[in-house]
Amino acid sequence: MDISVIIPTYNRADLLERALNSVLKQTLQPSEIIVVDDGSTDHTAALITDEFPHVVLLQQDNLGVSRARNKGIAAAHGEWLAFLDSDDEWLPNKLERQQQALMADSSHLICHCDEVWIRKGRRVNPMNKHAKHGGEIFHYCLPRCVISPSAVLIHGSVFTRIGGFDEHLPACEDYDLWLRICARYPVLFIPEALLIKYGGHRDQLSRRYWGMDRFRIQALENLLRSDELAPSYRSSTLSILLEKLEIVLNGAKKHNNMKLIRDYSEKLNNYQSMLKRSELQGSSIANDAAP
């Protein structure tokens, strides 16, 4: 299996070293390791040049993680792509276990695994709502992000079909991608923790932006405009969109943000009407099909 590993990073040289070492310790070595430096001002470039000269270093201005990952995807030569966030760490058999699973079930083009969460140096147990799943998991993807970028191994043809990470989203870009992928592809899941995710950093996107559901709303709206969204997924997508619009609208009212109240009230009314039309059409089709 020909695998390219893509690691986006920004001012995380100390953490990046741990991530790179976890790739080098893999029992199945990738064909190439690509680090995309998103305009770092620390010693990231020197670290790669001095300590990891065999790693491909790509550099760009500070354009965001989506642009960095997409740059890595475009440069990769491997048939399969694995992503690793620079603050995460793979367990040594991560790639080998995924290769074994995909060879045993060649019908899948995306595989992810379970993970261990570390927050501020302590292991934490995820809630049931964060449980991982395999198969047709689109409905699990709607409420929240249920796949970690660092956990996946994806065939390059998937990106050829659905495109890369949305560079217009400053956050929740992974949520958007998994929705687009899982609306079209089943997912293979390995119920083993093959990844350690570290949280609590000051530079995490979830800390940088308020109202993260704003970006999930944008992703859901984009999905509804897509011609490839199956009719069976449309109503559930609309329902989740309405829930998230209510959340953001309540927050806007709490903070007396009149522009947000106007904008999201209009969106809410429009999508409520759309859902009603969708339900009526579904009822009509069911009645026509009845004996």
C-alpha positions in Angstrom: 0.0 0.0 0.0 1.4 3.3 -1.2 0.8 5.9 1.6 1.5 9.6 1.8 1.3 11.2 5.2 0.3 14.9 5.3 1.0 17.0 8.4 -0.2 20.6 8.4 1.5 22.8 11.1 1.7 26.4 12.3 4.1 27.4 15.1 4.2 24.0 16.7 7.8 22.9 16.2 8.0 21.3 19.7 4.8 19.3 19.2 5.6 18.6 15.6 8.7 16.6 16.6 6.5 14.2 18.6 4.1 13.8 15.7 6.9 13.1 13.2 8.6 10.6 15.5 5.3 8.7 15.8 5.2 8.3 12.0 8.8 7.2 11.9 8.0 4.5 14.5 5.2 3.0 12.4 5.5 -0.7 11.8 4.3 0.0 8.3 6.3 2.9 6.9 4.6 5.4 4.5 6.1 6.1 1.1 6.5 9.8 1.9 5.9 12.3 4.8 4.9 15.8 3.8 4.9 18.7 6.3 3.0 21.8 5.2 4.2 24.8 7.1 1.4 27.3 7.2 3.6 30.4 7.7 5.3 29.5 11.0 7.5 32.1 12.7 9.1 29.6 15.0 11.9 27.1 14.2 9.7 24.6 12.3 11.7 24.9 9.0 15.0 24.5 10.8 13.6 21.4 12.7 12.7 19.7 9.4 15.9 20.6 7.7 18.2 19.6 10.6 16.4 16.7 12.2 14.1 15.3 9.5 15.9 15.9 6.2 14.0 13.1 4.4 10.6 14.8 5.1 9.2 16.8 2.3 8.7 20.4 3.6 6.2 22.6 1.8 5.8 26.2 2.9 3.1 28.8 2.4 1.9 32.1 3.9 -0.4 31.7 6.9 -3.5 30.7 4.9 -5.1 28.3 7.2 -5.2 24.5 7.8 -7.6 23.8 4.9 -5.2 25.4 2.4 -2.3 23.6 4.0 -4.0 20.2 3.8 -5.0 20.8 0.2 -1.5 21.8 -0.7 -0.3 18.5 0.8 -3.0 16.5 -1.1 -2.0 18.1 -4.4 1.7 17.3 -3.8 1.2 13.7 -2.6 2.4 10.8 -4.7 0.8 8.1 -2.7 -2.4 6.2 -3.7 -3.6 6.5 -0.1 -3.5 9.6 2.1 -3.2 9.8 5.9 -3.4 13.0 7.8 -1.8 13.8 11.1 -2.4 17.0 13.1 0.9 18.3 14.4 -0.3 18.1 18.0 -1.4 14.5 17.8 0.5 11.2 17.9 0.0 7.8 16.2 0.5 4.5 18.0 3.1 2.4 16.3 0.7 0.0 14.5 -1.8 2.6 13.3 -1.0 2.4 9.5 -0.4 -1.4 9.6 -3.8 -2.1 11.2 -5.6 0.1 8.7 -3.8 -1.6 5.8 -4.8 -5.0 7.1 -8.5 -3.9 7.6 -8.6 -2.4 4.1 -7.1 -5.4 2.5 -9.6 -7.6 4.2 -12.5 -5.4 3.0 -11.4 -3.9 -0.3 -14.8 -2.3 -0.9 -14.0 0.7 1.4 -12.0 3.8 0.4 -11.9 5.4 3.8 -10.9 3.9 7.2 -10.7 5.5 10.6 -9.9 4.2 14.1 -10.7 4.9 17.7 -8.6 7.3 19.8 -7.4 8.2 23.2 -8.1 11.8 24.4 -5.6 13.7 26.6 -6.5 17.1 27.9 -4.0 19.2 29.8 -1.9 16.1 30.5 -4.7 13.9 31.7 -6.7 11.2 30.0 -10.4 11.9 29.6 -13.2 9.6 28.6 -15.3 10.8 25.7 -19.1 11.0 26.1 -21.4 8.5 24.3 -22.3 11.1 21.7 -18.6 11.1 20.6 -18.6 7.3 20.0 -17.1 6.2 16.6 -19.0 4.2 14.0 -18.5 2.4 10.8 -20.7 1.8 7.7 -23.2 4.3 6.4 -22.5 6.9 9.1 -23.9 10.1 7.5 -26.6 10.6 10.1 -23.9 10.3 12.9 -21.9 13.1 11.2 -24.8 15.6 11.1 -24.8 16.7 14.8 -21.0 17.0 15.2 -17.6 16.0 13.9 -17.3 12.2 14.5 -14.1 11.5 12.6 -10.7 12.9 13.5 -8.4 13.9 10.6 -5.5 12.2 12.4 -7.5 8.9 12.4 -8.2 8.5 8.7 -6.6 6.7 5.8 -8.3 7.8 2.5 -7.9 6.7 -1.1 -6.9 9.7 -3.2 -9.8 9.1 -5.6 -12.2 10.3 -2.9 -10.7 13.8 -3.2 -10.8 13.7 -7.0 -14.6 13.1 -6.7 -15.7 15.4 -3.8 -12.9 17.9 -3.7 -10.6 18.9 -0.8 -11.1 20.8 2.4 -13.2 23.9 2.1 -10.8 26.8 2.2 -13.6 29.3 2.9 -14.3 27.8 6.3 -12.1 29.1 9.0 -13.1 26.3 11.3 -15.2 23.0 11.2 -13.6 22.3 7.8 -13.2 18.6 8.9 -17.0 18.5 9.8 -17.7 19.7 6.3 -15.5 17.2 4.6 -16.8 14.2 6.5 -20.4 15.2 5.6 -19.5 15.3 1.9 -17.6 12.0 2.1 -20.1 10.1 4.2 -23.0 11.2 2.1 -21.4 9.2 -0.7 -19.2 6.5 0.8 -19.4 3.9 3.6 -16.6 4.1 6.2 -14.5 1.3 7.6 -14.0 1.6 11.4 -11.3 -0.1 13.5 -12.5 -0.2 17.2 -9.0 0.1 18.5 -7.3 3.2 19.9 -4.5 3.8 17.4 -4.3 7.5 17.9 -3.6 9.9 20.9 -5.3 13.3 20.6 -4.0 16.1 22.7 -6.2 19.0 23.6 -6.3 22.2 25.6 -3.9 24.2 23.5 -4.4 27.9 23.3 -4.1 27.9 19.5 -6.9 25.4 18.9 -9.5 26.6 16.4 -12.3 25.9 18.9 -10.8 28.5 21.2 -10.2 31.1 18.5 -13.7 31.4 17.2 -17.0 31.9 19.0 -20.2 30.2 17.9 -18.7 27.3 16.1 -22.2 26.3 14.9 -22.0 29.2 12.5 -19.5 27.3 10.5 -21.4 24.0 10.7 -24.5 25.9 9.4 -22.4 27.1 6.5 -21.3 23.5 5.8 -24.9 22.2 6.0 -26.1 24.9 3.6 -23.4 24.0 1.1 -24.4 20.4 1.4 -28.1 21.1 0.7 -27.0 23.0 -2.5 -25.1 19.9 -3.7 -26.7 17.9 -6.4 -25.2 14.7 -5.0 -27.1 14.7 -1.7 -29.4 11.7 -1.7 -33.1 12.5 -1.1 -33.1 10.2 1.9 -30.5 12.4 3.6 -32.1 15.7 2.8 -34.8 15.9 5.5 -32.4 14.9 8.3 -29.9 17.5 7.0 -32.6 20.1 7.1 -33.6 19.1 10.6 -30.1 19.4 12.0 -29.6 22.7 10.2 -32.8 24.1 11.9 -31.5 22.9 15.3 -28.2 24.7 14.8 -29.9 27.8 13.5 -32.0 27.9 16.7 -28.8 27.6 18.8 -27.0 30.5 17.1 -30.2 32.6 17.1 -30.7 32.1 20.8 -27.1 33.1 21.4 -27.6 36.2 19.2 -30.7 37.2 21.2 -28.8 36.7 24.5 -26.1 39.1 23.3 -28.5 41.4 21.5 -26.7 41.0 18.2 -29.4 42.5 16.0 -27.6 41.8 12.6 -27.2 38.1 13.6 -30.8 38.0 14.8 -32.1 39.4 11.4 -29.9 37.1 9.3 -30.5 33.9 11.2 -34.2 34.5 11.7 -34.6 34.8 7.9 -32.5 31.7 7.4 -34.6 29.8 10.0 -37.9 30.8 8.3 -36.7 29.9 4.8 -35.4 26.4 5.9 -38.5 25.7 8.0 -40.6 26.3 4.8 -38.2 24.1 2.9 -38.5 21.3 5.4 -42.4 21.5 5.3 -42.3 21.3 1.4 -39.9 18.3 1.6 -42.2 16.5 4.1 -45.3 17.2 2.0 -43.6 15.9 -1.1 -42.5 12.8 0.8 -46.1 12.2 2.0 -47.4 12.6 -1.6 -44.9 10.1 -2.9 -45.8 7.6 -0.2 -49.5 8.0 -0.9 -49.0 7.5 -4.6 -47.0 4.3 -3.9 -49.6 2.9 -1.6 -51.8 0.0 -2.9 
